[in-house]
Amino acid sequence: MNTSENKFWWENDFLKVKEKKLYLGDTEAVKVAEKYGTPLFVYSKNQILSNYDALLKEFSTKTALEIRICYAMKANPNSEILKILKEKGAWIDAVSPREVKEALQAGFPAEKIIYTGTSVSAEDLHQIFNLEGIIINIDAEEQLEMMKEIKHKQFPNKMIRVSLRLNPGIGRGFNPRVITAGKKSHDGTPIKFGIEEKRVLDTFQKAERYGFIPAGLHQHLGSGWNKKDFKAVKKTVDKMIQKASEIEKTGIALEFLDFGGGFGPKYTEDQQLFPLQRYAEYILKKINNSGLKIKSITLEPGKYMVGDAGVLLLKVVYLKRSYNNVFACVNGGTFNTVPRPAIYTEAHHHVVNCSLIDSEEKKKITVAGNLCETGDVFGKEILMPLPKKGDILAVLQAGAYCSSMASNYNLREIPKEIII
């Protein structure tokens, strides 16, 4: 039984349990579902603001450097979420021209957007070059050559600020498909991102010769770090600072170092969170001891900012029993709502019954979606109170890489989104 001294591991300011019922803020989840229908994404403004303030505090209270929280909007590009973060002073990490457009429409000025594309086309670059003040993060020497050609032909006098994405040779992530640095993922997939260490300085010098203005050095290792990744992540911090020092010694002035994202919320009870406080302390200590003349530190949180600030509400349409399996069949499918478990074998989203969070009597329940796929299950044999027809289930930690990765597979609709 839950008490204030014995909370469920996933409870926060947004997700609360009162009398064994799930509350979203101060409102019963069931009542939210009754009012807006299901399937439904519900996001919490207060939880997003709380996450933003917590991250900023970890860094800003320990340094006089400017801390730029550059929201990775691919996690969730909901326009209202963007507006919330814009009002807090956030920057934007955008990975496509459409993301840039959406950020501009939400009120972000171009000079607070970093465009970090991969396999960037000439068409992409034309759209980005037309904006005043945006920072372009160079992912490849070959991209720089394309940028040079476009600039010299169509934007010869334009001042364009650039950063460069370093691949430090070390990557980390909860699944091989989300590791974004190193030579190969541990499943053998070659890593397509960034510029290898030995070519970084030469690429920076080329960019300067081509008329671009060097502004920053960037790295991103992957997504979903845990406590065990801290040792490797520290090594990449060392590599970043060493490379930045080499760049400064050539006379190139860097404005910022961008350490990317990768840290996030808990998805399972036994998950050991990445030690964010120690990470902040380590970065700031290394920078202070380096003598670097940078003015700011950039971070790119996505999951951390919105992951635990969202849930998906689903209705049980009936219970099905087959070969000793018990299915809670719901009115939504994973690919259309929460595709992460279907894409990444290690991904997990906790599922609860909003009307009865806990009880002494529990059954193993598989929460089955409405798509024509065997893998379309939100959870396999979850030990929970037996749901009944009409009950509302909540898929937790659904604020990041859920709606943004959803699809219309089987011609099913992507759920409505609300913010409370």
N, C-alpha and C positions, 0 to 999 in steps of 0.2 A: 504494500500500500504506500502511496506517495505522500510524503510530508515535505515541509519546507527544508527539513534537515536531510531528507533523503530523496533528492530529485532524480528524475530520469536523466541519463547522460546527455540527452539531446535538448533538454530544456534551456531556454534563454529568455530574453525579454519579449520575444515574439511568440515562441511556443511554450505554453504553460498547461499544466494539468491541475484541474480543480474537480474534486469529487469524481475522479476517474474519467473525466471528459477532457477532450482537447480544446483549448482556447487559443485563438489567434489574437494575440493582444488581449483585449478585454471582452472579446466576442466569441461565443461558442462556434467552433468550426462547422458544426451541423447547421447552424442558423445562417452562416455565410453561404454554405452550399445551397440551402433552401432558397435564399434570396437571389443568387446569381446563376444557379444551375451548375451542372457538372458535365464533363470534366472542367476544372477551373484551376488556374494558377493564381495563388495569392501571395503577394509580396508585402513586406513590412518596411515602411519608411524609417521607423525608429531603429530597427535592427541594422539597416544599411548605414544610417548616421552613426550608430554606436560602433560599428566595425571600422568606419572611416576614422573616427576620433581615436580609437584604440591604436590603430596602426600609426597614425600621425604622432601620437604621444610617444610611442616606442622610439621614434627617431628624433623628433624635433626637440624634445626636452634634453637631449644629450649633445646637441650641436647648434652652432650658429649658422650652419649652412642651410640654404633653402631646401626644404623637402617637397618634392613634387610627387604627388600620388596620381599616377597616370592610369586611370581605369581601363582595364582590358575589356573593351566593350563587346568583344566576341563572346564573352561569358553570358551576357544578357543585354541586348541593345534596346530594351524597352524604353520608349521616349520619356516616360515619367521618371524612371530610374536615372536616366541621363540628366534630366533637369534637376533632380535632387542633388546629384553629385556636382553639377555645375555650380549650384548655389553654395556648396561647401568649398569651392575653389579648386576642385579636381582638374586634372588634365585628362587627355584621352590618348589611349593607345589604339590606333585603328589599323586594320590589316587589309582593307580594300577601299576603293573609291566610294562605294556605297556607304560603308561605315563612316567615312569622312563626311559625306553628305548628311547623314543622319545626325552626326555630332554637331555639325554647323546649324542644322535646323533646330536642335535642342538648345542652341544659344552659345555653344563653345566657340571662342574665336579661333581662327586658324593657327595663330601663334601658340596656342595651348594644345595642339594636336601633333602627335608624332606618328607618321605613317611608316609602318613596318610591314612591307609586303614581301612575298616570296614568289619566285617565278613571275616577276613583275613585267608586264607587257608595255609596249610603247603607248598603247591606248590608256593604260593605267597612268603612266607618267604624264601624258598630256593633261589629263584631268587634274592631277596633283600640282603640276607646275603652274597651272592657272591661278592657284591660290596664293595669297600674300601671307608670308610668315610661317607657313607650315614647315616642320622639320621632317626631312626624309631620311629614314634609316636604311643605309645601303646594306643589302644582304649578300652581294656578290660583286667581284671585280667586273664581271660581264655586265651586270646591271649598271655599274658606273660608266662603262663605255657607252651604253645605250643612252644614259642620262646626258653624257657629254655631247653626243650627236644631236639630241633634241634641244638641249640648251643653246648650242652654238647656232643652230639653224633657226629656231623660233623664239628663244628667250635669251638673246645674247647679252643683254644688259641687266638681267634680273639677278638680284641677290638671293641665292637659295642656300639655306642652312642645311647641313647634313650631319648625321651621326653614322657610325659604322657598327655593324653587328659582328662582334667577335665570337667565334666558336672556340671556347677554351680547351676543347679536347675532352671534356668531362661533361656528361649529361646525367640527369636524374629525373625520375618520374614514376608514377604508380603502375604504368603499363608501357610496354615498348613503343606503342603508337603515339605516346605523348612526350617521349624523350626528344629534346630539340637541340642537343649539343653532343659532341663526341664524334667519333668516326662512324660507328654503327650502333644501333640499338642492340640490346642483348638477344633479340630474336634474329639478328643479322641484317636488319633493314638499314641501308646507308642513310646517314643524317643529311638532309638537304639544306639545313639552315646555316647561315653565317659564313664568316671568312676565317680560315685557319690562321693560327697565331703568327706563323712566319710571314704571312702576306699582308698583315694588317697595316704595318707602318708604310709600306710601299703604296698601298691603296689610299691611305690618308694623304700621302704626298701627291699622288695623282689627282685626287679630288681637288686639292688646293690649286694645282697647276691648271686644272680644267675650269677654274673660276668659281668653284663651290666654296662655301664657308664652313670649315669644320667646327662642329659645336659639341659633339659628345661621343662617348664610347659606350656601347651597349652589349649586354649578353642576356640570354635566356636559356636555362638548362632543361626545362621541362615542367610538367604539371603534377601536383599532388605529392610534394615532399613530405616525408615523415622524419621523426627524430633521428633515425639511423642515417639519414642523408646529410646530416650537419657537417660531418668531417669532410666529405667530398665538396660540399658547397663552400666551405671555408677556403679550400684550395683554389676554387675558381675566383673567389674574391681576391686572393693574393695575385692570381694571374691578371685580373683586370687592372689592379693598381700598378703592378709592374709594367704592364703594357702602356697604361696611361702615362707613367713616368717617362718611358722611352719616347712616347709621342711628344710630350712637353719639351724634352731635351733637344728636339729638332727645331723648336721654335713655334710649333703649332699649339695654340692656346685652346684648351678644352673648357667648355662651360659646365658640363655635367658628366657624371657617370650614371648609367642606367643599369641597375642590377636585375631588371625584369621582375617576374613573379615566380610562382611555383608553390608558395605556402597557401594553405587553405584551412577550412573548418574540418571538424571530425565527421566522418561518414559512418563509422562503426564504433562500438563501445570500447574495443580494445586497441583502437588506433592511437599511436603515440604521436601527438602533434609535433610539428617542427618547432624548435625553440626560437621563436621570433625575437624575444628579448635578447637572447645571447647573439643572435644574428645581427641585430641592430648594433649592439655593443661592439661586436667584432669589426663590422664595416667601418664604424666611426673611429675606432681605435687605429685601424690600419691606415685610414685616410689621414688622420691627424699626425701620424708618425711618418707619412710619406713625403710631406712637403708639397703636395700637389696644390695648384692654384685654382682648382675648380670652385664654382660658386654654388653648385647644387647637387643633390642626390635624387635620382629618379627611381621609383618603384612602380611595378605594373601589376597590381592585384586584380584578379578577376573573381575566382572562387572565394577568396577571402572576403571580398566586399559583399557579395550577394548570395553565396551558396546557402548559408543557414538562414537567409532572410526570405526564403520562398518555400512553399509547399504546393503540391498538386492534390486536389480533392477529387475523388472518384466515387461513384455510386455502385454498390453491389447489385447486380441485376438478378442473380440467383446463385445458389450454391450447387455445385455439381460434384457427384461422387462417382469415381471410376477406378476400378482395380485398386481399391484401398487408398486412392488419392482423393483429397478434398480440395476443391477449387472454389475460391471466391471469384466469380466471373464479374468483371467490372466494365463500365461503359467508356473505356479509353484504352488505347494501345501504346506500347512502349515507344515505337518509332515515331509516333505522333505527339508524344508528350515528354517522356523521360528515356531517351534512347541510349544513355550511357551504359547501362548494364548489358544491353544487346550488342554494343560496339566493343566495350572493354571488359574482359572477363573478370578483372579485379574490382570493377566498379560496383558499389552497393548503395542502395537507398533504403533506409529503414521505413517500414510501413506499419501504421497503427490504425486501430478502429477508433474513430473520433468519439463514439458514444460510450466505449468501454475500453479504456487504455490497458487495464490490467485486471486479472482475476485469478483465483486459485486454480480454476479449471481452464486448461488451454488445449488447443489442438494444433497439429501441424497443418498449416494452410498454405497453398500455393495461390498467389494472386495472379489470375490469368486475364490478359487483355483481350481485346476484340478483333485482333488482326489474324490473318491467315499465316501464322508463323509459329512453330513450336517454341522458339526462343522468346515469344512475346509474353513474358511473365515479369511482373514487378518484384516478385520475391518467391523463392522456392522453399516450400515447407517451413514457413515462418511459424514459430511457436507463439500463438496469440489466442485471445478469447474468440470463440467461434462466432464469426459474423453471421448476420441474417440478411435476407433480401431487403433492400432499401437502406441498409447501413451506409455511412460515409466513411471511406478509408482515406487516410492522408499519407502521401509519399513525401517523406521529409528530405531536407537538404536539396530542394529542387529549384533553387534560385539561379544556379549557374549551369551552363551547358545543358540545359533541358529544353526550354522553349526555343533557344537560339539554334539548337541542333535538330529540332523536331521537323517532321515531314508530313506530306499528305499521302503517305503510303496507304494502299487500299482505298484511296480517295477519301480518307478520313480527314476531318478538320483538325487543325491545331487549336488547342483550347484557348478560351478567352483568358485575359490577364487583368487582374485588379490590384491596386495598391491600397493598403489600409494603414 
